[in-house]
Amino acid sequence: MNKVVLDGAVLGLGFFHEQSRTGVYRVAENLLRGLTESNAVELALGSTEHLPETIAYLKKFYPTASFPLVNQAKDLRFAHFENNIISTFAYRSTPQKIVREIFTRLRARFKPAYDFDSCTLGAYDIYHSPFLPVPQILKGLSRPVKVITIHDLIPHLFPSYFGEWNVNMMKKIMDSIDDNTYPICVSEATKNDLCEVTGISPDRVFVAPLAASEDKFYQVRDNEEIERILQKYNINIHKSYLLSIATLEPRKNIERTIRAFLKLIQQEKTEDLNLVLVGTKGWDFATIFDEIKANPLLKEKIIVTGFVADEDLAALYSAALAFVYPSLYEGFGLPPLEAMQCGTPVITSNKSSLPEVVGNAGILIDPTDENAISEAMLKLYTDKNLRLILGKKAIAQAQKFSWKKFTEQHIQIYQQIS
């Protein structure tokens, strides 16, 4: 049985900041759940950042578990002290948010990162970071063996798509990979990128594809439930819609999606089709809204929902005519897989990892070709039979991925390298 330390920092970040529950959060969440349920691993937790929030996350979602925590004793004491004060206020209430903000600012100034107890760490076989750089304290050590999940190298490959923080974080992640660190990539495309950029031997790099959670992403057949969710986000229940779910930023290619949609409704003079954009504002998002404002016709045809809670996504996916995701580059691409698991036809990019995810169950297009995107939209808008065929293929393709398989692959990797 392997003794494994999992860095829970991204879970702590997402605990109070719901909008931070992106793909990286989902990976850490499901890996923790899978390892906890496994008899092949003895699990401990640590946190290089957001330690009080990580402890609060574990207390809420694993109240009966008693994970050992490998952070230094003094840091654990302060984290528990902070949580005791914060817990006196109602969860996510305004007073709690104010007190949390005070503590967060104090930590940013006096304690921006947390160290581990090096003696305690030596008793473990594996240290696994699901995102953040491997801590400096582990640099050069032969035990525990270090594992880091690489989601993508996009900030390195295309720095113009990102702000300074993302680019610097990507550099820190790559710099933290030493000869005793084994990367686990989420796709073959990401593995190829990592090996090409760093020169690391492919033999030392593993691949464990992600999955869409079955309890969150499924076909919703209850029309009343669908209508309730659509009305919640001011989506017209009497019109069909194309759906986009992505952080509103240039890499997601939403401007071309908008222009392709405009071309479609102008060409076909459609009155019964909308475009729904779901997602939080990312880096350099203003150009997306400029694109909408530039044409008066789009103001009534495009619905921007902002952030949508996980529990509402299945209904939005299920009710969509099609899911449109012509991203310029991905490390994996969870949203198309989520859409497929809901039985929704997918239009996506033929670049990077997306063909691995979608296979022949969707329409693959050149993401820089607006005409191709628009033509794919038109096909699915006009051809009900094609929608039915792709919907069935989508469900079959999605069944190839599961978090159970993801966890089993990790356990096999731990056993192989320890």
BAGUPA-536873 format. One record per residue (C-alpha): residue number from 1; x, y, z. Coordinates in nm, 4 decimals. Example, Ala and Ser with C-alpha at 12.3 -4.5 7.8 and 13.67 -1.06 7.14 Angstrom:
<nodes>
NODE  nr       c1       c2       c3
NODE   1   1.2300  -0.4500   0.7800
NODE   2   1.3670  -0.1060   0.7140
</nodes>
This chain:
<nodes>
NODE  nr       c1       c2       c3
NODE   1   0.0000   0.0000   0.0000
NODE   2   0.1400   0.3387  -0.1036
NODE   3   0.1448   0.6269   0.1430
NODE   4   0.0472   0.9367  -0.0556
NODE   5   0.0397   1.3078   0.0267
NODE   6  -0.2010   1.5087  -0.1894
NODE   7  -0.1738   1.8876  -0.2072
NODE   8  -0.5262   2.0199  -0.1439
NODE   9  -0.4602   2.3901  -0.2092
NODE  10  -0.6864   2.4159  -0.5160
NODE  11  -0.9706   2.2608  -0.3146
NODE  12  -0.9228   2.5250  -0.0483
NODE  13  -0.9332   2.8013  -0.3087
NODE  14  -1.2562   2.6655  -0.4554
NODE  15  -1.4220   2.6100  -0.1177
NODE  16  -1.5148   2.9740  -0.0581
NODE  17  -1.4614   3.0986  -0.4158
NODE  18  -1.7215   2.9061  -0.6142
NODE  19  -1.6086   3.0701  -0.9387
NODE  20  -1.2667   2.9048  -0.8955
NODE  21  -1.4222   2.5586  -0.9365
NODE  22  -1.2845   2.5125  -1.2850
NODE  23  -1.1286   2.2064  -1.4470
NODE  24  -0.8282   2.2034  -1.2122
NODE  25  -1.0621   2.2007  -0.9126
NODE  26  -1.2656   1.9144  -1.0607
NODE  27  -0.9492   1.7084  -1.1088
NODE  28  -0.8361   1.7556  -0.7485
NODE  29  -1.1887   1.6974  -0.6152
NODE  30  -1.2348   1.3683  -0.7985
NODE  31  -0.8819   1.2454  -0.7336
NODE  32  -0.9271   1.3030  -0.3603
NODE  33  -1.2614   1.1227  -0.3649
NODE  34  -1.1220   0.8296  -0.5616
NODE  35  -0.8118   0.7887  -0.3453
NODE  36  -1.0206   0.8139  -0.0284
NODE  37  -1.2456   0.5303  -0.1467
NODE  38  -0.9509   0.3116  -0.2485
NODE  39  -0.7966   0.0462  -0.0250
NODE  40  -0.4686   0.0663  -0.2183
NODE  41  -0.3603   0.4038  -0.0766
NODE  42  -0.2968   0.5491   0.2683
NODE  43  -0.3761   0.9176   0.2148
NODE  44  -0.2567   1.2362   0.3821
NODE  45  -0.3206   1.5985   0.2872
NODE  46  -0.1080   1.9088   0.2778
NODE  47  -0.1557   2.2587   0.1425
NODE  48   0.1053   2.4908  -0.0035
NODE  49  -0.1543   2.7699  -0.0201
NODE  50  -0.5020   2.8387   0.1261
NODE  51  -0.4397   2.6117   0.4267
NODE  52  -0.7348   2.7347   0.6412
NODE  53  -0.9709   2.6957   0.3445
NODE  54  -0.8348   2.3472   0.2687
NODE  55  -0.9010   2.2392   0.6268
NODE  56  -1.2509   2.3903   0.6083
NODE  57  -1.3133   2.1988   0.2835
NODE  58  -1.2123   1.8690   0.4442
NODE  59  -1.4271   1.9379   0.7496
NODE  60  -1.7354   2.0010   0.5362
NODE  61  -1.7014   1.7277   0.2729
NODE  62  -1.5145   1.4617   0.4756
NODE  63  -1.6443   1.5155   0.8295
NODE  64  -1.5778   1.1573   0.9404
NODE  65  -1.2362   1.1230   0.7773
NODE  66  -0.9195   1.1847   0.9740
NODE  67  -0.6587   1.2680   0.7132
NODE  68  -0.3113   1.3328   0.8543
NODE  69  -0.2001   1.6880   0.7653
NODE  70   0.1690   1.7283   0.6842
NODE  71   0.1939   2.1058   0.7212
NODE  72   0.4070   2.2476   1.0006
NODE  73   0.2419   2.2424   1.3439
NODE  74   0.2487   2.6192   1.3931
NODE  75   0.0780   2.6768   1.0573
NODE  76  -0.1913   2.4247   1.1433
NODE  77  -0.2560   2.5996   1.4750
NODE  78  -0.3015   2.9387   1.3068
NODE  79  -0.5215   2.7854   1.0358
NODE  80  -0.7499   2.6253   1.2968
NODE  81  -0.7583   2.9561   1.4886
NODE  82  -0.8665   3.1421   1.1736
NODE  83  -1.1324   2.8828   1.0929
NODE  84  -1.2711   2.8919   1.4476
NODE  85  -1.3297   3.2642   1.4166
NODE  86  -1.4714   3.2484   1.0648
NODE  87  -1.7050   2.9597   1.1521
NODE  88  -1.8867   3.1742   1.4081
NODE  89  -2.0517   3.3534   1.1143
NODE  90  -2.3025   3.2033   0.8703
NODE  91  -2.1382   3.0323   0.5728
NODE  92  -2.0671   3.2841   0.2930
NODE  93  -2.2621   3.5559   0.4756
NODE  94  -2.1473   3.9169   0.4378
NODE  95  -1.9887   3.9298   0.7867
NODE  96  -1.8032   3.6056   0.7168
NODE  97  -1.6788   3.7385   0.3818
NODE  98  -1.5496   4.0547   0.5520
NODE  99  -1.3654   3.8618   0.8215
NODE 100  -1.2270   3.6183   0.5634
NODE 101  -1.1038   3.9080   0.3522
NODE 102  -0.9179   4.0503   0.6517
NODE 103  -0.7483   3.7183   0.7200
NODE 104  -0.6711   3.6676   0.3501
NODE 105  -0.4988   4.0050   0.3265
NODE 106  -0.2998   3.9403   0.6422
NODE 107  -0.1885   3.6040   0.5040
NODE 108  -0.0977   3.7568   0.1674
NODE 109   0.1358   3.9932   0.3483
NODE 110   0.2798   3.7733   0.6222
NODE 111   0.2210   3.4132   0.5079
NODE 112   0.1820   3.3856   0.1281
NODE 113   0.2821   3.0171   0.1221
NODE 114   0.3016   2.7211   0.3590
NODE 115   0.5821   2.4743   0.4223
NODE 116   0.5625   2.1083   0.5103
NODE 117   0.7213   1.9203   0.7962
NODE 118   1.0152   1.7581   0.6149
NODE 119   1.0514   1.4803   0.8753
NODE 120   0.6860   1.3842   0.8368
NODE 121   0.7095   1.3916   0.4582
NODE 122   0.9963   1.1411   0.4626
NODE 123   0.7563   0.8728   0.5835
NODE 124   0.5514   0.8913   0.2621
NODE 125   0.6092   0.7247  -0.0735
NODE 126   0.4435   0.9826  -0.2995
NODE 127   0.3834   1.3566  -0.2939
NODE 128   0.1293   1.4641  -0.5559
NODE 129   0.0465   1.8196  -0.6568
NODE 130  -0.2666   1.8379  -0.8771
NODE 131  -0.1606   2.1791  -1.0080
NODE 132   0.0768   2.4011  -0.8112
NODE 133   0.4580   2.3755  -0.8367
NODE 134   0.6283   2.1077  -0.6305
NODE 135   0.7446   2.2833  -0.3096
NODE 136   1.1071   2.3908  -0.2922
NODE 137   1.1528   2.1904   0.0292
NODE 138   1.1195   1.8705  -0.1793
NODE 139   1.3655   1.9760  -0.4464
NODE 140   1.6386   1.7160  -0.4883
NODE 141   1.4924   1.4727  -0.2346
NODE 142   1.4598   1.1100  -0.3424
NODE 143   1.1709   1.0459  -0.1031
NODE 144   0.8857   1.0987  -0.1298
NODE 145   0.8750   1.0517  -0.5071
NODE 146   0.7119   1.3595  -0.6566
NODE 147   0.4180   1.3644  -0.8953
NODE 148   0.2658   1.6712  -1.0591
NODE 149  -0.0419   1.6965  -1.2794
NODE 150   0.0201   1.8966  -1.5966
NODE 151  -0.3083   2.0296  -1.7336
NODE 152  -0.1582   2.2171  -2.0265
NODE 153   0.1389   2.4317  -2.1315
NODE 154  -0.0679   2.7017  -2.2961
NODE 155   0.0684   2.9975  -2.0915
NODE 156   0.4170   2.8958  -2.2113
NODE 157   0.3185   2.8217  -2.5707
NODE 158   0.0880   3.1209  -2.6148
NODE 159   0.1740   3.3802  -2.3478
NODE 160  -0.0245   3.6474  -2.5332
NODE 161  -0.3462   3.4689  -2.4302
NODE 162  -0.2718   3.5193  -2.0610
NODE 163  -0.1867   3.7700  -1.7941
NODE 164   0.1459   3.7850  -1.6139
NODE 165   0.0343   3.5636  -1.3216
NODE 166  -0.0480   3.2659  -1.5444
NODE 167   0.2761   3.2927  -1.7410
NODE 168   0.4847   3.3140  -1.4233
NODE 169   0.2959   3.0234  -1.2638
NODE 170   0.3571   2.8058  -1.5700
NODE 171   0.7298   2.8792  -1.5476
NODE 172   0.7347   2.7879  -1.1775
NODE 173   0.5526   2.4615  -1.2505
NODE 174   0.8008   2.3603  -1.5215
NODE 175   1.1005   2.4676  -1.3113
NODE 176   0.9781   2.2502  -1.0221
NODE 177   1.0056   1.9295  -1.2276
NODE 178   1.3374   1.7652  -1.1350
NODE 179   1.4784   1.4173  -1.2057
NODE 180   1.2689   1.2711  -0.9236
NODE 181   0.9401   1.4210  -1.0419
NODE 182   0.6959   1.2331  -1.2625
NODE 183   0.4436   1.4428  -1.4566
NODE 184   0.0957   1.3052  -1.5208
NODE 185  -0.0603   1.4789  -1.8198
NODE 186  -0.4324   1.4919  -1.8897
NODE 187  -0.3959   1.4124  -2.2617
NODE 188  -0.1472   1.2784  -2.5141
NODE 189  -0.1378   1.6252  -2.6719
NODE 190  -0.0259   1.7789  -2.3422
NODE 191   0.2343   1.5048  -2.2953
NODE 192   0.3741   1.5811  -2.6406
NODE 193   0.3883   1.9525  -2.5577
NODE 194   0.5647   1.8894  -2.2267
NODE 195   0.8266   1.6578  -2.3760
NODE 196   0.8929   1.8959  -2.6637
NODE 197   0.9269   2.2042  -2.4427
NODE 198   1.1263   2.0565  -2.1543
NODE 199   1.3136   1.7718  -2.3207
NODE 200   1.1941   1.5312  -2.0533
NODE 201   1.1944   1.1664  -2.1584
NODE 202   0.8486   1.0426  -2.2649
NODE 203   0.9138   0.7317  -2.0531
NODE 204   0.8874   0.9460  -1.7392
NODE 205   0.5614   1.1133  -1.8394
NODE 206   0.2246   0.9460  -1.7867
NODE 207  -0.1217   1.0216  -1.9259
NODE 208  -0.4487   0.9950  -1.7310
NODE 209  -0.7457   1.1405  -1.9227
NODE 210  -1.0093   1.3304  -1.7270
NODE 211  -1.3815   1.2587  -1.7013
NODE 212  -1.7171   1.4271  -1.6529
NODE 213  -1.8845   1.3547  -1.3204
NODE 214  -2.1887   1.1341  -1.3699
NODE 215  -2.3749   1.2929  -1.0791
NODE 216  -2.3399   1.6399  -1.2339
NODE 217  -2.3553   1.5795  -1.6083
NODE 218  -2.6384   1.3651  -1.7429
NODE 219  -2.9344   1.3926  -1.9760
NODE 220  -3.2088   1.5953  -1.8111
NODE 221  -3.5463   1.4800  -1.9447
NODE 222  -3.7673   1.6688  -1.6988
NODE 223  -3.9096   1.9594  -1.9007
NODE 224  -4.0256   2.1432  -1.5892
NODE 225  -3.6731   2.1285  -1.4472
NODE 226  -3.5285   2.2546  -1.7755
NODE 227  -3.7764   2.5432  -1.7911
NODE 228  -3.6976   2.6365  -1.4303
NODE 229  -3.3232   2.6544  -1.5018
NODE 230  -3.3675   2.8444  -1.8306
NODE 231  -3.5904   3.1015  -1.6622
NODE 232  -3.3399   3.1337  -1.3771
NODE 233  -3.0810   3.2588  -1.6277
NODE 234  -3.3253   3.4604  -1.8421
NODE 235  -3.3055   3.2223  -2.1385
NODE 236  -3.6120   3.2262  -2.3644
NODE 237  -3.7841   2.8878  -2.3214
NODE 238  -3.9664   2.9245  -2.6548
NODE 239  -3.6535   2.9484  -2.8701
NODE 240  -3.3771   2.6999  -2.9470
NODE 241  -3.0232   2.7933  -2.8499
NODE 242  -2.6620   2.7106  -2.9215
NODE 243  -2.4561   2.6870  -2.6038
NODE 244  -2.1028   2.7962  -2.5201
NODE 245  -1.9518   2.7308  -2.1763
NODE 246  -1.6052   2.8763  -2.1285
NODE 247  -1.4134   3.1417  -1.9422
NODE 248  -1.4666   3.4616  -2.1396
NODE 249  -1.1141   3.5139  -2.2738
NODE 250  -0.9425   3.5241  -2.6166
NODE 251  -0.8141   3.1635  -2.6152
NODE 252  -1.1674   3.0283  -2.6069
NODE 253  -1.2314   3.1899  -2.9466
NODE 254  -1.5689   3.3296  -2.8433
NODE 255  -1.5408   3.6279  -3.0771
NODE 256  -1.5325   3.3945  -3.3775
NODE 257  -1.8216   3.1976  -3.2298
NODE 258  -2.0208   3.5212  -3.2138
NODE 259  -1.9296   3.6235  -3.5693
NODE 260  -2.0130   3.2746  -3.7006
NODE 261  -2.3491   3.2906  -3.5234
NODE 262  -2.4169   3.6362  -3.6688
NODE 263  -2.3374   3.5067  -4.0158
NODE 264  -2.5829   3.2211  -3.9631
NODE 265  -2.8770   3.4301  -3.8455
NODE 266  -2.8201   3.6937  -4.1161
NODE 267  -2.7869   3.4356  -4.3913
NODE 268  -3.0819   3.2206  -4.2821
NODE 269  -3.2868   3.5056  -4.1326
NODE 270  -3.3555   3.2892  -3.8293
NODE 271  -3.5899   3.4218  -3.5653
NODE 272  -3.6016   3.1187  -3.3356
NODE 273  -3.2345   3.0672  -3.2470
NODE 274  -3.0237   3.2258  -2.9735
NODE 275  -2.6643   3.1912  -2.8579
NODE 276  -2.6103   3.1408  -2.4834
NODE 277  -2.2669   3.2290  -2.3443
NODE 278  -2.1929   3.0832  -2.0008
NODE 279  -1.8758   3.1685  -1.8119
NODE 280  -1.6981   3.4082  -1.5857
NODE 281  -1.4982   3.7012  -1.7171
NODE 282  -1.1398   3.6033  -1.7839
NODE 283  -0.8342   3.7896  -1.9024
NODE 284  -0.8945   4.0526  -2.1761
NODE 285  -1.2671   3.9766  -2.1935
NODE 286  -1.3767   4.3240  -2.3079
NODE 287  -1.3345   4.2435  -2.6781
NODE 288  -1.6071   3.9790  -2.6490
NODE 289  -1.8606   4.2344  -2.5281
NODE 290  -1.7389   4.4820  -2.7899
NODE 291  -1.8214   4.2190  -3.0535
NODE 292  -2.1780   4.1928  -2.9225
NODE 293  -2.2265   4.5686  -2.8983
NODE 294  -2.0971   4.6190  -3.2526
NODE 295  -2.4129   4.4708  -3.4058
NODE 296  -2.7606   4.5638  -3.2764
NODE 297  -2.9011   4.2349  -3.4096
NODE 298  -2.6972   4.0428  -3.1526
NODE 299  -2.8324   4.2231  -2.8466
NODE 300  -3.1558   4.0244  -2.8529
NODE 301  -2.9965   3.7031  -2.9795
NODE 302  -2.7066   3.6547  -2.7376
NODE 303  -2.7647   3.5794  -2.3704
NODE 304  -2.4655   3.6167  -2.1377
NODE 305  -2.5404   3.4356  -1.8122
NODE 306  -2.2142   3.4854  -1.6264
NODE 307  -2.1243   3.2143  -1.3765
NODE 308  -2.3598   2.9128  -1.3603
NODE 309  -2.3566   2.6784  -1.0617
NODE 310  -2.2600   2.3151  -1.1248
NODE 311  -2.6042   2.1861  -1.0335
NODE 312  -2.7631   2.3894  -1.3159
NODE 313  -2.5257   2.2915  -1.5970
NODE 314  -2.6792   1.9552  -1.6899
NODE 315  -3.0122   2.1184  -1.7727
NODE 316  -2.8432   2.3874  -1.9846
NODE 317  -2.6410   2.1270  -2.1751
NODE 318  -2.9389   1.8946  -2.2219
NODE 319  -3.1704   2.1618  -2.3591
NODE 320  -2.9171   2.3059  -2.6051
NODE 321  -2.9524   2.2436  -2.9774
NODE 322  -2.5739   2.2025  -2.9872
NODE 323  -2.2636   2.2861  -2.7864
NODE 324  -2.0103   2.5117  -2.9595
NODE 325  -1.6482   2.5043  -2.8401
NODE 326  -1.3978   2.6130  -3.1099
NODE 327  -1.1181   2.6724  -2.8584
NODE 328  -0.7831   2.7667  -3.0091
NODE 329  -0.5928   2.5356  -2.7746
NODE 330  -0.6731   2.3014  -2.4850
NODE 331  -0.4873   2.0697  -2.2513
NODE 332  -0.7890   1.8394  -2.2359
NODE 333  -1.1268   2.0068  -2.2851
NODE 334  -1.3776   1.9135  -2.0158
NODE 335  -1.6777   2.1153  -2.1434
NODE 336  -1.7163   1.9136  -2.4692
NODE 337  -1.7024   1.5914  -2.2660
NODE 338  -1.9625   1.7268  -2.0233
NODE 339  -2.1865   1.8197  -2.3168
NODE 340  -2.1477   1.4741  -2.4738
NODE 341  -2.2360   1.3053  -2.1469
NODE 342  -2.5600   1.5062  -2.1534
NODE 343  -2.6291   1.3776  -2.5064
NODE 344  -2.5704   1.7159  -2.6725
NODE 345  -2.4148   1.7376  -3.0218
NODE 346  -2.0743   1.9075  -3.0153
NODE 347  -1.8956   2.1444  -3.2525
NODE 348  -1.5331   2.1787  -3.1520
NODE 349  -1.1788   2.2440  -3.2678
NODE 350  -0.9638   1.9954  -3.4589
NODE 351  -0.6560   2.1231  -3.2719
NODE 352  -0.4596   2.0127  -2.9633
NODE 353  -0.6320   1.7610  -2.7331
NODE 354  -0.9912   1.8081  -2.8481
NODE 355  -0.9901   1.5319  -3.1144
NODE 356  -0.8786   1.2889  -2.8393
NODE 357  -1.1797   1.3842  -2.6301
NODE 358  -1.4495   1.4068  -2.8972
NODE 359  -1.3319   1.1401  -3.1426
NODE 360  -1.5855   1.0938  -3.4246
NODE 361  -1.8777   1.1870  -3.1998
NODE 362  -1.8840   1.5551  -3.2950
NODE 363  -1.8156   1.8001  -3.5747
NODE 364  -1.4480   1.9013  -3.5774
NODE 365  -1.3601   2.2303  -3.7444
NODE 366  -1.0603   2.4578  -3.7946
NODE 367  -1.1105   2.7071  -3.5082
NODE 368  -0.9765   2.9958  -3.7195
NODE 369  -1.2328   2.9366  -3.9966
NODE 370  -1.5484   3.1360  -3.9197
NODE 371  -1.7245   2.9944  -4.2241
NODE 372  -1.6611   2.6383  -4.1049
NODE 373  -1.7980   2.7210  -3.7584
NODE 374  -2.1051   2.8865  -3.9100
NODE 375  -2.1655   2.5954  -4.1500
NODE 376  -2.1451   2.3463  -3.8623
NODE 377  -2.3997   2.5535  -3.6701
NODE 378  -2.6267   2.5556  -3.9753
NODE 379  -2.6017   2.1777  -4.0189
NODE 380  -2.7121   2.1125  -3.6650
NODE 381  -2.9790   2.3830  -3.6765
NODE 382  -3.1443   2.2383  -3.9876
NODE 383  -3.0786   1.8639  -3.9596
NODE 384  -3.2682   1.7000  -3.6730
NODE 385  -3.1547   1.3528  -3.7791
NODE 386  -2.7899   1.4564  -3.7598
NODE 387  -2.8504   1.5943  -3.4116
NODE 388  -2.9984   1.2616  -3.3031
NODE 389  -2.7089   1.0631  -3.4540
NODE 390  -2.4433   1.2823  -3.2929
NODE 391  -2.6307   1.2820  -2.9616
NODE 392  -2.6154   0.9001  -2.9490
NODE 393  -2.2496   0.8988  -3.0548
NODE 394  -2.1744   1.1602  -2.7895
NODE 395  -2.3088   0.9453  -2.5082
NODE 396  -2.1118   0.6429  -2.6315
NODE 397  -1.7915   0.8476  -2.6556
NODE 398  -1.8380   0.9960  -2.3072
NODE 399  -1.8638   0.6465  -2.1592
NODE 400  -1.4989   0.5880  -2.2490
NODE 401  -1.3998   0.8321  -1.9724
NODE 402  -1.4630   0.7922  -1.6002
NODE 403  -1.3204   0.9217  -1.2732
NODE 404  -1.2992   0.5603  -1.1532
NODE 405  -1.0641   0.4796  -1.4406
NODE 406  -0.8769   0.8069  -1.3736
NODE 407  -0.8168   0.7072  -1.0097
NODE 408  -0.7145   0.3517  -1.1010
NODE 409  -0.4575   0.4878  -1.3464
NODE 410  -0.3108   0.7077  -1.0724
NODE 411  -0.2826   0.4183  -0.8284
NODE 412  -0.1053   0.2113  -1.0951
NODE 413   0.1358   0.4994  -1.1600
NODE 414   0.2077   0.5406  -0.7857
NODE 415   0.2849   0.1703  -0.7597
NODE 416   0.5082   0.1778  -1.0667
NODE 417   0.7281   0.4693  -0.9575
NODE 418   0.7510   0.4154  -0.5806
</nodes>
